Amino acid sequence: MDPLLYLGGLVVLFLVWIKAKGLEYVIVHQRWIFVCLFLLPLSVIFDVYYYLRAWIIFKMCSAPKQHDQRVRDIQRQVREWKKEGGKKHMCTGRPGWLTVSLRVGKYKKTHKNIMINMMDILEVDTNRQVVRVEPLANMGQVTALLNSIGWTLPVLPELDDLTVGGLVMGTGIESSSHIYGLFQHICVAFELVLADGSLVRCTEKENSDLFYAVPWSCGTLGFLVAAEIRIIPARKWVKLHYEPIRGLDAICKKFAEESANKENQFVEGLQYSRDEAVIMTGTMTDHAEPNKTNCIGFYYKPWFFRHVEGFLKQNRVAVEYIPLRHYYHRHTRSIFWELQDIIPFGNNPLFRYVFGWMVPPKISLLKLTQGETIRKLYEQHHVVQDMLVPMKHIKSAILRFHEDIHVYPLWLCPFVLPNQPGMVHPKGDEDELYVDIGAYGEPKVKHFEARSSTRQLEKFVRDVHGFQMLYADVYMERQEFWEMFDGTLYHKLRKQLNCEDAFPEVYDKICKTARH
């Protein structure tokens, strides 16, 4: 039989099967079919388009000129909103499905959408050691460009699709954060269009209140149109040291010690059970031992978290040299470990070699095609949470995660929290070392119930003066929310800049209690 005819027959049978079962059934119970046949190829097209577009615009040096015009267009839209009476709150016109957050932003349908098409890298100033970027430029773009000219961001959050705007208005973290802090702490300037249509630039010395209030505000103080971010010289490799640790006390002690050691440029832990973890420390270098290199970013390589688990199973300490950009995006291909629930055989060598070059599917496309059934299924039977707690409470925090949700692996990432104004700062007057505990997956406890279990976790985090990342589902009441976060400066700026009629309060924008 002719191969094309045979393939056509299979396609027809597949379509008949979908029609008989119903599209919703197939997407829920056999989601990998839809992902592999449609979303993976579409994701590749998206990636190629945005990469080529960013490269061409930067090479032609046309972005700065277009940037000024785009800013004027945003100002025009805001002034028109004001002239019309400002009856609705404003928000960005970017569709909710395009964001990396799994939360569905229903406010987009009721608010005045301001169109912001700003996704370019505007300038790299190696003398000042800053890069100036638009809010929709993403981490994939930034690393590709900066690494190619010998520079990098001090804190470069993991997933390619994370945007500068999302990381500024929300937050971002990486395994270098124990030295540099959160993503907001490497930003040196923000440019915003305010509620009256004016353009303002803020830094630590110029409009400093606004500069400190913008992070974590989720776009409720103004529209970010550009950010200046610190850059540092890059090296070719990351020398990564893997050390399996057993026993919770030993894990917590070792992780805290390595996090406090500033000679480690990178510190990360993957915890595979309550008493088993691999702690990784790394430094950048230009030289590598040839027999110890590992280009983990190649599409056919095992998923990184599985590769790390191998050292735990073998109880083996090891050192590898990983290309810098591969290291930065080590969890991207498997979306940490979320992809194993979507494509169960995704780490199989045959799949990796044949289809791995298309992985991962775009999170935005997964959201767009998930439907109400899958969304509710994820909400009730899936956890995606990052809780930031003081390092001194790491043991009790891990035990709380273990008892309340029992999701493994857990991602452990240390960061220093500077004593600065804003929504997030230490309880005392000094900088403090914190840890981000990330739980992504299906809870294994029988008593798990999304709302009550998450609220229990949120209460623990509030009690130890920790913080919850706002990209995830938040179940706190308004009073509880403002117990966790310091709203003093934020509310002062909201009144001062006439934001109360222009933008929703951050709580009303992101919390489930407010949105339902």
C-alpha positions, 0 to 999 in steps of 0.5 A, a space after each residue: 500500500 502506498 505510504 501516503 494512502 496508509 497515512 491518510 487512512 490512519 488520519 481518517 480513523 483517528 478523526 472518526 475515533 475523536 468524533 465517536 469519543 468526543 473531543 473533550 474526552 480525548 483532550 482529558 484522557 489522552 491529552 498527549 495525542 493532542 499535544 504531540 500531534 498539534 501543540 508541539 509543531 505549533 510551538 516550534 513555529 511560535 519559537 522560530 517566529 519570535 526568535 527571528 523577529 527579535 534577531 532581525 529587529 536588534 540587528 537593524 537597530 530599529 527597536 528604539 525608534 519604534 519603542 518611542 512610538 509604541 509608548 506614545 500609542 499606550 499614552 494615547 489609549 490611556 488618555 482616551 480612557 480618561 476622556 471617556 470617563 474612566 468607568 472601567 478599570 484598565 489592564 493590558 490587552 494581552 490575552 490571558 492564555 498567553 501568560 505562563 501563569 496557570 491562572 485564568 484572568 477573567 478580569 480581561 473581559 470586564 476591564 478596558 484592555 490597553 494594547 501593549 505590543 512591546 517585546 524587543 530588546 532595546 539596548 545593551 550598554 556594556 559600559 553601564 552593565 545594563 540591558 534595556 528591554 521592553 516588557 514582553 521580551 522573554 528569558 529565551 530572547 534575553 539569554 540568546 542575545 546576551 550569551 552571544 556577546 559574552 554577558 548574562 543576567 545575574 538572576 535568570 529565571 528558568 523558563 524561556 517564555 517568562 517575560 520581563 514584565 511578568 518577572 517585574 510585576 510578579 517576581 522571579 528567582 534562580 539558583 543565583 538568587 542567594 547572592 543577587 536576590 529576586 529578579 526585582 533586585 537586579 533591576 535598576 530602572 522602570 519606565 511606566 505609563 501612569 493612570 493620567 497617561 504620563 510617562 515616568 522613569 523610576 530608580 532607587 534615587 528618582 521616584 524611589 517610592 514607585 521604584 520599590 512599589 512596582 515589584 509584586 504589584 501585578 500591573 496595578 500601579 501603571 503600565 510597564 513599558 521598559 526596564 533596565 536590568 543589570 548584566 554581568 560577564 558570562 562564562 562558557 561553562 557551569 561547573 556543577 557539583 551533585 551531592 546526594 543527601 539522606 535524612 531531613 536534618 542533613 538535607 536542611 543543614 547542608 542546603 543552608 550551609 551551601 546557600 550561605 556560601 557566597 563562593 557558590 554562584 549557583 545553589 539548588 536542591 531537588 528533593 525526591 522524598 522527605 529524606 532524599 535530596 540532591 544538592 547542587 552547587 555551581 560556579 561559572 568557568 571558561 575551562 572544562 575537563 573534556 571527559 566531564 562535559 554534559 550538554 544537557 540542553 540538547 533535545 535528545 538528552 534525558 530530562 534534567 530532574 531524571 538525570 539528577 535523580 540518577 546520582 541519588 539512586 547510585 548514591 554518587 557524588 559527581 562533577 559535570 561541566 554544563 554550557 551556561 545557557 544549557 544550565 540556565 534552561 535546564 528545567 525548560 524542556 520538561 517544564 520542571 517535571 510537569 511534562 511527565 503528566 502530559 506526555 508520560 513517555 516523554 523521557 523515553 529515549 525513542 521519544 526524545 530522539 525522534 520528537 524531543 526537538 519539539 519539546 516543550 509545548 508552549 504553556 500558553 497553548 496548553 492553557 488555550 486548549 485545555 478547556 473548562 474540564 481540564 482546568 477544573 481537574 487541574 485546580 482540584 487535583 494538581 498543585 503549582 505553588 512556590 512558597 518563600 520562607 525564611 531559611 531558618 524554617 526550612 525543615 518545618 516548611 518541608 514537613 508541612 508540604 509533606 503532610 499537606 500535599 505530598 508532592 515530589 520532587 520539591 524544588 529548593 532554591 535559596 535567595 537573599 531578601 534585602 531589607 528594602 521598602 515594598 510589598 516583600 521584605 524581611 521581618 527584621 531590619 537586616 537582609 535575610 536568607 530565604 528559600 523558595 519551595 516549589 511544588 508542582 504535580 499531583 498531590 499524593 495525600 488522600 485528604 487533599 482538597 485544593 482550597 482547604 489544603 492551600 489555605 492551610 499552607 498559606 497560613 503556615 507561610 504567613 505565620 513564619 513571615 513568608 510569602 506566596 508567589 502570586 502567579 499561582 492560585 491564592 485562596 487568602 481573604 483580603 485581610 490575610 493577604 495584607 498580613 502576608 504582604 506589606 501594603 503600606 507603600 503600595 496603598 500610598 502610591 495607589 492614592 497618590 497616583 490616582 490608581 484606585 479608579 484606574 486599576 484594580 487592587 492587586 488582591 482583586 486581580 489575582 486572588 480566587 476569593 475576590 474573583 469568584 
